[in-house]
Amino acid sequence: MRKVAVVTGSRAEYGMLRRIIKLIKGDPQLALSLIVTGSHLSPEFGLTVGEIEKDRVPIAERVQMLLSSDSEESTAMSMGLGMIGFAKAYSNLKPDIILVLGDRFEIFAAVSAAVPFGIPVAHIHGGESTVGAIDELFRHAITKMSHLHFPAAPKYAERIAQMGEQSWRIFCLGAPGLDSLDEIKYPSKKRLLKELGIKTEKRIGIVTFHPATLEPGKAGPQARELLSALRKFTEVFWVFTMSNSDAGGRAITERVAEFVNKNVERSASFDSLGRPGYLALLKHADVMAGNSSSGLIEAPSFGLPVVNIGNRQQGRVKAPNVIDASAEGKSIETALEKALSKDFRVLAKGVKNPYAQLDASRNIVAVLKKAPLEKLGKKSFCDISTGTRPHGNRRPIATATHSI
């Protein structure tokens, strides 16, 4: 039986991994070891480990690593604590392969700690680009420390190949977090708002804004610009989901809390809505604003207009439902006016999600089951020589049926 350790460090990432975790747990050829870390274990960020416990998924290890601060120093120190905790977890669990998703510093710590153990790492959502955040650096470093790659779009698969990763290791299977969207029993808008304790007849806007970590000191001023723009749309009830644990996040959280306290009749905030609640809000919302990856990955599946603010997501593939705006009040205001217009809402309803493929989760698990572990561990850099490969410098990327 193959032992698969899955690492999860945040609410958003667990939602994307949820179906994969259930498939691994239910497969007789696989043994699941779930390692929970990061903001899941922090009361400040909603203690979202409770969502995992509600799913009745056994937790094999809890790696405490977040310090009660959001400075650059605390982020670096948290990474060090994480590496110590993951080293102990891997020593105890002895997994055959580790599965991770994304680009956050918690995941970088988890993968770095695996290197001395020689444990193969499978990485989901590699090859993407977010030039406004330090996640850009972590993501590509994780790619080079990983042995199997599951990018969500062809452009990202090609970027991983460009980094010298062998094509047989790369499986472009789509975003697994989209698999469950059609399986959820969504409440009506009326019921959802009642469950959230929101009383309004206004249009609904969802706001998630995180620090652009390569722009230190700007999180607070950018949040002020955003809130200044939102204040002008009195016909919209704004629902905030709070910022993540990145450096600068507290400055955003404090300003959002102040905004909500002064505008209780047309705004509310939540530490965490849970995956089903968050997706239900995306389904019933009229507009989304902020810089969360969910605006690019999940929102197109709901035909939801999105105003993507600032540089945090710059470089990612975007569907036509996304309007880019600078982190300045006037730019945000103009983009929101367009997003809320009837013509743009009609356009957004008809977009095709560039991250959607059929049953990505099941196909990823199928690869995890058959991947040759000994072969995976022996990595070599694959140089691209012009004219020696099909279609110039482009190399064929593995599919779900590709033999490895």
C-alpha positions in Angstrom: 0.0 0.0 0.0 1.4 3.4 -1.0 1.5 6.0 1.8 0.6 9.5 0.6 1.1 12.4 2.9 -1.0 15.4 2.0 -0.1 18.8 3.4 -2.6 21.6 3.9 -2.0 25.0 5.5 -4.9 27.2 4.6 -8.7 27.3 4.2 -8.5 28.0 0.4 -5.9 25.3 -0.3 -7.9 22.7 1.7 -10.9 23.4 -0.4 -8.9 22.7 -3.6 -7.5 19.5 -2.1 -10.7 18.3 -0.4 -11.9 15.9 -3.2 -8.4 14.5 -3.7 -8.1 13.8 0.0 -11.4 11.9 0.0 -10.4 9.9 -3.0 -7.1 8.9 -1.4 -8.8 8.1 1.8 -11.3 5.8 0.0 -8.7 4.0 -2.2 -7.7 0.5 -1.0 -4.3 0.9 -2.7 -3.4 4.1 -0.9 -2.9 5.1 2.7 -3.6 8.8 3.6 -1.6 10.8 6.1 -3.0 14.3 6.4 -0.6 16.9 7.8 -2.3 20.1 9.0 -0.4 23.3 9.5 -0.4 27.1 9.0 -3.5 29.2 9.5 -5.6 26.1 10.0 -4.3 25.9 13.6 -4.5 29.6 14.3 -7.5 31.1 16.2 -6.6 34.5 14.6 -7.5 33.0 11.2 -10.7 31.2 12.2 -9.1 27.9 13.4 -10.2 26.3 10.2 -8.9 22.9 11.2 -12.5 22.5 12.5 -13.7 22.3 8.8 -11.3 19.3 8.3 -12.6 17.7 11.5 -16.2 18.1 10.3 -15.2 16.2 7.2 -14.2 13.3 9.5 -10.8 13.1 7.8 -8.2 11.8 10.3 -5.3 14.2 10.9 -2.0 12.4 11.2 0.2 15.3 12.3 -0.4 19.0 13.3 2.6 21.2 12.6 2.4 24.4 14.6 4.5 27.1 12.8 2.7 30.5 12.7 3.9 33.2 15.1 1.5 35.8 16.4 2.8 38.5 14.1 2.6 39.4 10.4 6.1 40.9 9.9 8.7 39.8 7.5 10.8 38.5 10.4 7.9 36.4 11.8 7.3 34.9 8.3 10.9 33.8 8.1 10.9 32.4 11.6 7.7 30.6 11.0 9.3 28.9 8.0 12.1 27.7 10.3 9.7 26.3 12.8 7.7 24.7 10.1 10.8 22.8 8.8 11.5 21.5 12.2 7.9 20.3 12.6 7.7 18.7 9.1 11.0 16.9 9.7 9.5 15.3 12.8 6.3 14.5 10.9 8.1 12.8 8.0 10.3 10.9 10.4 7.1 9.6 12.2 5.0 8.9 9.2 7.6 7.7 6.7 5.4 8.6 3.6 6.2 7.2 0.1 5.2 10.4 -1.6 4.1 13.9 -0.4 1.3 15.9 -2.1 1.3 19.7 -1.9 -0.6 22.5 -3.6 0.3 26.1 -4.3 2.9 28.6 -3.4 2.8 29.7 0.2 5.7 29.9 2.6 4.1 27.0 4.7 4.3 24.7 1.6 7.8 25.9 0.9 8.8 24.8 4.4 7.1 21.4 4.0 8.8 20.7 0.7 12.2 21.9 1.8 12.1 19.6 4.8 11.3 16.6 2.5 14.5 17.1 0.5 17.0 15.4 3.0 14.6 12.5 3.4 14.6 11.8 -0.4 10.8 11.6 -0.4 9.2 12.4 -3.8 7.0 15.4 -3.9 3.9 15.9 -6.1 3.0 19.6 -6.7 -0.3 21.0 -7.8 -0.7 24.5 -9.4 2.9 25.0 -10.3 4.1 27.0 -13.2 1.9 30.0 -12.4 3.1 33.6 -12.0 2.1 36.2 -9.3 4.6 38.9 -9.7 3.2 41.0 -6.9 3.9 38.4 -4.1 6.8 36.5 -2.7 4.7 33.4 -3.5 6.2 33.8 -7.0 9.6 32.8 -5.6 8.3 30.1 -3.4 6.3 28.5 -6.2 9.1 28.1 -8.6 11.5 26.9 -5.9 8.8 24.3 -4.9 8.7 23.2 -8.6 12.5 22.5 -8.6 12.2 20.5 -5.4 9.2 18.5 -6.7 9.2 15.3 -8.8 5.6 15.3 -10.2 3.9 18.3 -11.5 0.1 19.0 -11.9 -0.2 22.4 -13.5 -3.7 23.7 -14.1 -3.3 25.2 -17.6 -1.2 24.5 -20.7 0.7 27.8 -20.3 1.8 26.7 -16.8 2.8 23.3 -18.0 5.1 24.8 -20.7 6.6 27.1 -18.0 7.5 24.1 -15.9 9.1 22.4 -18.9 11.0 25.6 -19.5 12.5 25.3 -16.0 14.2 22.1 -17.0 11.6 19.6 -15.7 11.3 16.4 -17.8 8.0 16.3 -19.8 7.0 12.8 -18.5 6.8 14.3 -15.0 4.3 17.0 -16.1 0.5 16.3 -16.1 -1.7 19.2 -17.2 -5.0 18.0 -15.7 -6.8 21.3 -14.7 -7.6 22.8 -11.3 -8.9 20.1 -8.9 -10.8 22.6 -6.7 -13.3 23.0 -9.6 -14.3 19.3 -9.5 -16.8 19.6 -6.7 -18.6 22.7 -7.8 -21.4 20.8 -9.4 -21.7 18.4 -6.5 -22.5 21.0 -3.8 -26.1 21.5 -2.8 -26.2 25.3 -2.8 -28.7 27.0 -0.6 -30.9 29.7 -2.1 -29.7 33.3 -1.9 -32.3 34.0 0.8 -31.3 31.0 2.9 -27.6 31.7 2.5 -28.0 35.3 3.7 -30.1 34.1 6.6 -27.4 31.6 7.6 -24.8 34.4 7.4 -27.0 36.7 9.5 -27.3 39.2 6.7 -30.5 41.2 6.2 -30.5 43.1 3.0 -32.2 43.5 -0.4 -29.1 45.0 -1.9 -26.9 43.4 -4.5 -24.1 41.3 -3.0 -20.4 42.0 -3.4 -17.7 39.7 -2.1 -14.3 41.2 -1.1 -11.1 39.3 -0.4 -7.9 41.4 -0.3 -4.5 40.1 0.7 -1.1 41.9 1.0 1.0 42.2 -2.2 4.1 41.0 -0.3 6.6 42.4 -2.7 5.2 45.8 -2.0 6.1 46.2 1.7 4.3 48.9 3.7 1.6 49.3 1.1 -1.1 46.9 2.4 -2.7 49.5 4.6 -2.8 52.4 2.1 -4.1 50.0 -0.7 -6.8 48.8 1.6 -7.9 52.4 2.3 -8.1 53.0 -1.5 -10.2 49.9 -2.0 -12.6 50.8 0.9 -12.9 54.3 -0.3 -14.1 53.0 -3.7 -16.5 50.4 -2.1 -18.0 53.2 0.0 -19.4 54.8 -3.1 -21.4 51.8 -4.2 -24.3 52.2 -1.8 -26.5 49.8 -3.8 -24.2 46.9 -2.9 -23.9 45.0 0.4 -20.2 44.1 0.8 -19.2 40.8 2.4 -15.6 40.6 3.4 -13.6 37.4 3.9 -10.5 38.4 6.0 -6.9 38.6 4.8 -4.5 35.7 5.1 -1.4 35.4 7.3 1.1 37.1 5.0 3.1 40.1 6.2 0.9 43.2 6.2 -2.3 41.3 6.6 -3.2 42.8 9.9 -3.2 46.3 8.4 -5.9 45.2 6.0 -7.9 43.4 8.7 -7.9 46.5 10.9 -9.2 48.7 8.1 -11.8 46.3 7.1 -13.0 46.0 10.7 -13.3 49.7 10.9 -15.2 50.0 7.7 -17.7 47.3 8.7 -18.2 48.9 12.1 -19.1 52.2 10.5 -21.2 50.6 7.8 -23.1 47.8 9.5 -26.2 48.3 7.3 -24.3 47.5 4.2 -21.3 45.3 5.1 -20.2 42.3 7.1 -17.0 40.4 7.6 -16.1 36.7 8.3 -12.8 35.1 9.3 -13.8 32.0 7.3 -17.0 31.0 5.5 -15.9 27.4 5.0 -15.6 26.0 1.5 -19.3 25.4 0.8 -20.3 28.7 2.2 -17.7 30.6 0.2 -18.7 28.9 -3.0 -22.4 29.6 -2.3 -21.5 33.2 -1.9 -19.7 33.2 -5.2 -22.7 31.7 -6.8 -25.1 34.3 -5.5 -22.9 37.4 -5.6 -23.2 40.1 -8.2 -19.6 41.1 -8.2 -16.3 40.2 -6.6 -13.4 42.6 -5.7 -9.9 42.0 -4.3 -6.9 40.0 -5.3 -7.7 36.5 -4.3 -6.8 33.6 -6.7 -10.4 32.4 -6.3 -11.5 35.4 -8.5 -9.4 33.8 -11.3 -9.9 30.1 -10.7 -13.4 29.6 -9.2 -15.3 32.7 -10.1 -15.4 32.1 -13.9 -17.3 28.8 -13.3 -20.1 30.9 -11.7 -20.0 33.6 -14.4 -19.2 36.2 -11.7 -17.7 39.5 -12.7 -14.4 40.1 -10.9 -12.4 43.3 -10.3 -8.8 42.1 -9.8 -6.9 44.8 -7.9 -3.1 45.5 -8.0 -0.2 43.3 -8.8 -0.7 40.2 -6.6 -2.2 38.1 -9.4 -0.4 39.7 -12.2 0.9 37.1 -14.6 -1.9 34.5 -14.1 -4.2 33.3 -16.9 -7.5 35.2 -16.7 -10.9 34.6 -18.2 -12.8 37.5 -19.7 -14.9 37.9 -16.5 -11.9 39.5 -14.9 -11.3 43.3 -15.0 -7.8 44.4 -13.9 -7.5 47.6 -11.8 -4.6 49.3 -10.2 -4.7 49.6 -6.4 -6.0 53.2 -6.6 -9.5 54.3 -5.7 -10.4 55.8 -9.0 -9.2 52.8 -11.0 -11.1 50.4 -8.7 -14.2 52.6 -8.9 -14.2 52.6 -12.7 -13.7 48.8 -12.8 -16.5 48.2 -10.4 -18.9 50.4 -12.5 -18.1 48.2 -15.5 -18.3 45.0 -13.6 -21.8 45.9 -12.2 -23.1 46.9 -15.6 -25.7 44.8 -17.4 -23.6 44.2 -20.5 -20.6 43.0 -18.6 -22.7 40.7 -16.4 -24.1 39.1 -19.6 -20.5 38.7 -20.9 -19.3 37.1 -17.7 -22.1 34.6 -17.7 -20.9 33.1 -20.9 -17.1 32.7 -20.2 -15.3 29.5 -20.4 -13.1 28.7 -17.3 -9.5 28.2 -18.5 -8.7 26.1 -15.5 -11.6 23.6 -15.9 -10.9 20.0 -17.0 -13.0 16.9 -16.4 -12.4 15.3 -13.1 -8.9 16.6 -12.4 -8.9 15.2 -8.8 -9.5 11.6 -9.9 -6.9 11.9 -12.6 -4.3 13.2 -10.2 -4.9 10.4 -7.8 -4.5 7.9 -10.7 -1.1 9.3 -11.4 -0.1 9.2 -7.7 -1.0 5.5 -7.7 1.1 4.4 -10.7 4.0 6.8 -10.5 7.3 4.9 -10.2 8.8 6.1 -7.0 12.4 5.1 -7.6 12.4 6.7 -11.0 10.8 9.9 -9.6 13.6 10.4 -7.1 16.3 10.5 -9.7 15.9 14.0 -11.2 18.0 15.5 -14.0 17.8 18.9 -15.7 16.3 18.7 -19.1 17.9 21.3 -21.4 15.8 22.6 -24.3 17.8 22.5 -27.6 16.2 24.5 -30.4 15.1 22.3 -33.3 15.7 19.0 -31.5 12.1 18.6 -30.2 8.7 18.6 -31.7 7.2 22.1 -32.5 10.5 23.9 -31.9 11.1 24.4 -28.2 7.8 23.1 -27.1 7.7 19.7 -25.6 4.8 17.3 -25.3 3.2 17.3 -21.8 1.8 14.2 -20.2 -1.9 13.7 -20.1 -4.0 11.5 -17.7 -3.3 8.5 -19.9 0.3 9.2 -20.5 2.6 6.3 -19.5 5.3 7.0 -16.9 
